[in-house]
Amino acid sequence: MKIIILGAGQVGASVTANLASEANDITVIDLDAAVLHDLQDRLDIRTVIGCASHPDILAQAGADDADMIIAVTNSDETNMVACQVAYTLFHTPTKIARVRSIEYLRHQRLFTQEALPIDVLISPEQLVTDYIQRLIENPGALQVLDFADGRVQLVAVRAYYGGPLVGHELRELKQHMPGIDARVASIFREGQQITPQGDTIIEADDEVFFIAARKHIRAVMGELRNKDKPVKRVILAGGGNIGLRLASAIEGRSQVKIIERNEDRARSLSEKLGKSIVLLGDAADAELLLEENIENTDIFCALTNDEEANILSAMLAKRLGARKVMSLINRASYVNLVQSGTIDVAISPQQATIGTLLTHVRRGDVVMVHSLRRGAAEAIEAVAHGDRSSSRVVGRAIDEIKLPRGTTIGAIVRGEEVIIAHHDTRINTDDHVILFLSDKKCIQEVERLFQVSVTFF
């Protein structure tokens, strides 16, 4: 696929690295020659220096025959105009744009073929807000990912000493929870992936990915760790777009406090929020945190634009007694450094954004992609088409399908029914199949599995 990526910032660079590793023809446009030079040194891509929305620059990048444009510059306006130019002058089939401003997003009529012809609109702040909200709703989880419109969830938890299933074989899961079906999709032990079998024994500190119907998630989590108390008290450090959206989403169910250091912004937050308490101050001020009873706080979430400040304030909050701390971190190297240490969950906006982008790049009918473990693994939702003669999966039981190594089929959604996958589960046409890939390098093999042969047509 020929893809032009506009913007070589953190999201643009992450997307470029992901897509370049999958044999796509990638060209990146940016104003910063040094950043482009660094990308070109590391990846097999083309680069063009210039303004991403200018017609001559897009033409130079090969927009005449591009399959897709992904506009992720730091300017909403540049991203929107670039999609308009791509549509009007180059008839680019797929146009994806990152738009961050709520002022634009609240007017959806702007984003139509008759107005701004953007096929896929991405709001990283909203994606991150939704992600954190799912973590708050499932205390104890490291990741919570939705499939099939939320009917199925993939959840990552760290197994604790004292969990009922810790030290036992996986086949005992069904005995522990009669009437509840779940599938362990993968286990990571000291960074190494283990493909689950019936006789696999879960050990304390294992990172366990399991799939279940949404209504059964809490019950399965209770088998792997002591049940966490519901979240009642939340402190958010930073009242930017994410802080405001998150407070608005959870203030009806939890007691929310926001610490904001900018006086004008703090005043604006207090006017926009109904129940949240807005505090003017520094989230890394130990005295302030102690005054606000940090030791009785269920979740402390650092969401400022300064990732070093986020890391430090989250570490301080944990040391002062917060039950769980999360930190918004952009650099992948920082994510690897801090997670599993003092900070419970490192939140990467790039990973949330990349999953949405990959959904539109994947071949075959892929309706959802989630990037996992800092981009090394993936979970996807693919739709099965065809019949037994034209498809490699339709009409076959799971143990008949030649899955790539480290790939697991976790669940099937058939209409409104959620079917947890077992070796004899048979896939029908139009089933939504949820797969876990411990190594994303296998994605092309999985895509081929779900592509229908030409004889079907």
NUZA-303246 format. One record per residue (C-alpha): x negated, y, z negated. Coordinates in steps of 0.2 Angstrom, whole numbers, padded with zeros to 4 digits, always signed. Layout:
residues N
XYZ
...
This chain:
residues 457
+0000+0000+0000
-0007+0017+0004
-0004+0029-0011
-0009+0047-0013
-0011+0052-0032
-0010+0071-0035
-0020+0075-0051
-0035+0067-0059
-0032+0071-0077
-0030+0057-0090
-0014+0050-0083
-0020+0052-0065
-0036+0043-0068
-0028+0029-0078
-0015+0026-0064
-0029+0027-0051
-0039+0014-0061
-0024+0002-0062
-0019+0003-0044
-0037+0003-0036
-0040-0014-0045
-0025-0021-0035
-0032-0019-0017
-0021-0003-0014
-0028+0011-0002
-0029+0025-0015
-0033+0044-0011
-0034+0056-0026
-0032+0075-0024
-0038+0087-0038
-0046+0104-0039
-0060+0098-0050
-0074+0091-0039
-0084+0084-0054
-0069+0074-0060
-0066+0067-0043
-0085+0063-0041
-0084+0053-0057
-0069+0043-0052
-0077+0039-0035
-0092+0033-0043
-0082+0020-0053
-0068+0015-0041
-0066+0011-0023
-0056+0026-0018
-0055+0042-0007
-0055+0059-0014
-0050+0076-0008
-0054+0093-0016
-0040+0106-0016
-0022+0111-0022
-0011+0096-0022
+0004+0104-0015
-0004+0113+0000
+0001+0104+0017
-0016+0105+0024
-0023+0096+0009
-0010+0083+0009
-0013+0080+0028
-0031+0078+0024
-0027+0065+0011
-0018+0055+0024
+0000+0060+0020
+0006+0056+0038
+0006+0037+0035
+0006+0036+0016
+0019+0024+0008
+0020+0034-0009
+0015+0050-0017
+0012+0050-0036
+0012+0068-0042
+0004+0069-0060
-0005+0086-0060
-0003+0096-0076
+0009+0108-0067
+0027+0103-0066
+0029+0116-0052
+0015+0109-0042
+0022+0091-0044
+0039+0097-0038
+0033+0107-0023
+0021+0093-0017
+0036+0081-0017
+0046+0094-0007
+0031+0096+0006
+0029+0077+0007
+0047+0075+0011
+0049+0089+0023
+0033+0088+0033
+0027+0070+0031
+0043+0060+0028
+0034+0050+0014
+0045+0036+0009
+0043+0036-0010
+0039+0052-0020
+0036+0051-0039
+0033+0066-0050
+0029+0069-0068
+0040+0083-0075
+0037+0088-0093
+0048+0104-0096
+0065+0101-0104
+0071+0117-0095
+0070+0107-0079
+0075+0090-0085
+0091+0096-0092
+0097+0100-0074
+0097+0084-0065
+0106+0091-0050
+0089+0099-0046
+0082+0082-0042
+0092+0076-0027
+0088+0074-0009
+0097+0090-0005
+0087+0100-0018
+0070+0093-0024
+0068+0076-0016
+0060+0066-0030
+0064+0048-0029
+0057+0044-0047
+0056+0057-0061
+0044+0053-0075
+0044+0062-0092
+0030+0056-0102
+0036+0065-0118
+0053+0056-0116
+0045+0039-0113
+0034+0041-0129
+0048+0047-0139
+0059+0032-0134
+0044+0021-0138
+0041+0028-0155
+0060+0027-0159
+0060+0008-0156
+0045+0006-0167
+0054+0015-0181
+0070+0005-0178
+0059-0011-0180
+0047-0008-0195
+0032-0020-0194
+0031-0021-0175
+0016-0015-0166
+0025-0014-0149
+0044-0015-0145
+0048-0016-0126
+0065-0017-0118
+0070-0027-0103
+0087-0030-0094
+0094-0013-0101
+0089-0017-0119
+0097-0034-0120
+0080-0043-0122
+0065-0036-0131
+0047-0041-0131
+0039-0038-0148
+0021-0038-0154
+0018-0041-0173
+0003-0045-0183
+0006-0061-0193
+0004-0059-0212
-0001-0070-0226
+0016-0076-0233
+0026-0076-0217
+0037-0092-0217
+0029-0098-0201
+0011-0093-0204
+0001-0109-0205
+0014-0119-0196
+0016-0126-0178
+0027-0116-0166
+0039-0130-0163
+0045-0127-0181
+0052-0110-0176
+0068-0118-0171
+0070-0127-0188
+0067-0111-0198
+0080-0102-0188
+0095-0113-0183
+0106-0104-0170
+0093-0092-0165
+0082-0094-0150
+0066-0086-0147
+0050-0089-0137
+0032-0085-0142
+0025-0078-0125
+0007-0076-0131
-0005-0075-0146
-0021-0065-0147
-0033-0071-0160
-0049-0060-0163
-0046-0053-0146
-0045-0069-0137
-0028-0075-0129
-0020-0091-0133
-0007-0099-0122
+0006-0105-0135
+0010-0124-0135
+0022-0133-0147
+0007-0138-0158
-0001-0121-0159
-0003-0115-0177
+0000-0097-0181
-0013-0090-0192
-0013-0074-0202
-0019-0059-0192
-0014-0066-0176
-0006-0053-0164
+0010-0063-0159
+0020-0057-0144
+0038-0065-0144
+0054-0063-0133
+0071-0064-0140
+0088-0056-0138
+0089-0039-0146
+0101-0045-0160
+0088-0058-0165
+0072-0048-0166
+0073-0044-0185
+0076-0062-0189
+0061-0068-0179
+0050-0055-0186
+0054-0061-0203
+0046-0078-0199
+0029-0070-0195
+0028-0058-0209
+0036-0052-0225
+0051-0041-0220
+0048-0023-0220
+0060-0011-0228
+0071+0000-0217
+0063+0017-0213
+0070+0031-0224
+0057+0045-0225
+0047+0051-0210
+0034+0064-0209
+0029+0071-0191
+0013+0080-0189
+0016+0092-0174
+0032+0100-0168
+0029+0100-0149
+0040+0092-0136
+0038+0074-0143
+0040+0080-0161
+0056+0090-0157
+0063+0076-0147
+0059+0062-0160
+0066+0072-0175
+0082+0076-0165
+0084+0057-0161
+0081+0050-0179
+0086+0064-0191
+0104+0057-0192
+0097+0041-0200
+0081+0046-0209
+0075+0060-0219
+0063+0069-0207
+0050+0082-0211
+0039+0091-0198
+0023+0099-0201
+0019+0113-0189
+0004+0125-0190
+0011+0138-0177
+0023+0150-0186
+0033+0155-0171
+0035+0136-0166
+0040+0132-0184
+0054+0145-0183
+0060+0139-0167
+0060+0121-0173
+0070+0126-0188
+0083+0134-0177
+0085+0119-0165
+0085+0105-0178
+0100+0102-0189
+0094+0091-0204
+0075+0090-0202
+0064+0100-0214
+0051+0111-0205
+0035+0115-0215
+0022+0128-0210
+0005+0121-0213
-0009+0109-0208
-0005+0091-0208
-0023+0087-0213
-0021+0097-0229
-0021+0084-0243
-0013+0096-0255
+0002+0099-0244
+0004+0080-0240
+0004+0076-0259
+0017+0090-0262
+0028+0082-0249
+0027+0065-0258
+0016+0056-0244
+0015+0041-0256
+0034+0038-0254
+0034+0041-0235
+0038+0026-0224
+0031+0032-0208
+0018+0046-0204
+0017+0050-0186
+0003+0062-0179
+0009+0070-0163
-0001+0086-0160
-0010+0089-0144
-0027+0087-0153
-0031+0068-0154
-0045+0070-0166
-0034+0080-0178
-0021+0066-0175
-0033+0053-0180
-0040+0062-0195
-0022+0067-0202
-0016+0049-0200
-0031+0042-0209
-0029+0054-0223
-0010+0050-0224
-0014+0032-0225
-0027+0034-0239
-0014+0045-0249
-0001+0031-0248
+0009+0032-0233
+0016+0015-0229
+0013+0015-0210
+0004+0028-0199
+0005+0031-0181
-0006+0042-0170
-0004+0049-0153
-0021+0046-0144
-0025+0049-0125
-0042+0042-0123
-0042+0023-0121
-0059+0022-0130
-0051+0030-0145
-0036+0018-0145
-0048+0003-0145
-0058+0011-0159
-0044+0015-0172
-0030+0002-0169
-0031-0012-0182
-0041-0001-0193
-0034+0012-0205
-0021+0017-0191
-0007+0005-0189
-0001+0010-0172
-0011+0020-0159
+0001+0027-0146
-0005+0030-0128
+0006+0041-0117
-0004+0034-0102
+0001+0016-0105
+0019+0021-0107
+0018+0031-0091
+0009+0018-0081
+0022+0005-0084
+0035+0016-0076
+0024+0019-0061
+0019+0001-0058
+0037-0004-0057
+0038+0006-0041
+0022-0001-0034
+0025-0020-0037
+0029-0030-0022
+0045-0041-0023
+0060-0036-0033
+0052-0030-0049
+0063-0019-0060
+0053-0016-0075
+0034-0016-0079
+0026-0014-0096
+0007-0011-0098
+0000-0020-0113
-0016-0021-0123
-0023-0006-0115
-0019-0011-0098
-0027-0028-0098
-0010-0038-0099
+0007-0034-0092
+0025-0039-0095
+0037-0038-0080
+0055-0041-0076
+0057-0048-0059
+0073-0053-0049
+0074-0070-0041
+0081-0071-0023
+0084-0084-0010
+0087-0102-0012
+0077-0118-0015
+0070-0118+0003
+0065-0100+0004
+0060-0096-0014
+0046-0103-0025
+0056-0101-0041
+0075-0102-0037
+0083-0119-0040
+0067-0125-0050
+0065-0129-0068
+0051-0119-0077
+0039-0134-0078
+0040-0136-0059
+0034-0118-0056
+0016-0116-0053
+0012-0101-0064
-0005-0093-0065
-0015-0097-0080
-0010-0086-0095
+0007-0082-0088
+0023-0087-0097
+0041-0085-0093
+0049-0079-0109
+0067-0077-0105
+0080-0076-0091
+0095-0064-0090
+0110-0071-0080
+0123-0057-0079
+0126-0053-0098
+0119-0070-0104
+0102-0070-0112
+0093-0087-0109
+0077-0090-0119
+0066-0100-0107
+0061-0118-0110
+0052-0131-0099
+0068-0138-0092
+0077-0121-0089
+0082-0119-0071
+0081-0102-0062
+0096-0097-0051
+0096-0083-0038
+0099-0066-0045
+0092-0071-0062
+0081-0057-0070
+0066-0067-0076
+0054-0059-0089
+0036-0064-0088
+0021-0061-0099
+0004-0060-0090
-0011-0061-0102
-0022-0056-0087
-0015-0043-0075
-0027-0049-0062
-0014-0063-0059
-0001-0050-0054
-0002-0054-0035
+0001-0072-0038
+0016-0068-0048
+0022-0056-0035
+0020-0070-0021
+0031-0081-0032
+0045-0069-0031
+0044-0065-0013
+0057-0073-0002
+0050-0082+0014
+0055-0074+0031
+0066-0090+0035
+0078-0084+0021
+0083-0069+0032
